[in-house]
Amino acid sequence: MRLTAQELEQMKSVDIGAVSPESLPDVSGMTFDNALSRKERVTRFLQVAKNLYCFNIGGVGVKIEFAEGGPSLQDALTDYLIRQKSGL
C-alpha cells in the first residue's frame, strides 16, 4: 500500500484530544509477524488501524509522533504494550 504525502499529513494532523477513543480502531490485540517484511507489517497495521499515527489501545486514544533518528513504530508499540502488560 502506497500513501501519498498528503494522506500521511492528514493522518499526522489529527487532534487526538478532539477524537473519541471509541471512534478509533482498537489495535490492542494485534501482533507483529517478524517473518513478514517491514512493508507487509506496516500494510497490515494500516489495514487495522486506518491511521499510522492515531488509534485506540484498550480504550485509550493514542497518537504517535516520531523524531528523526528515533525508534521505529514497531519498537515504540512493542515497548508500550510490554509496559501495559506489566502494569507500568
PyMOL commands that set and color helices and strands:
alter all, ss='L'
color gray80, all
select helices_A, chain A and resi 5-12+16-18+21-23+38-49+73-86
alter helices_A, ss='H'
color red, helices_A
select strands_A, chain A and resi 54-57+60-63
alter strands_A, ss='S'
color yellow, strands_A
deselect
rebuild
show_as cartoon
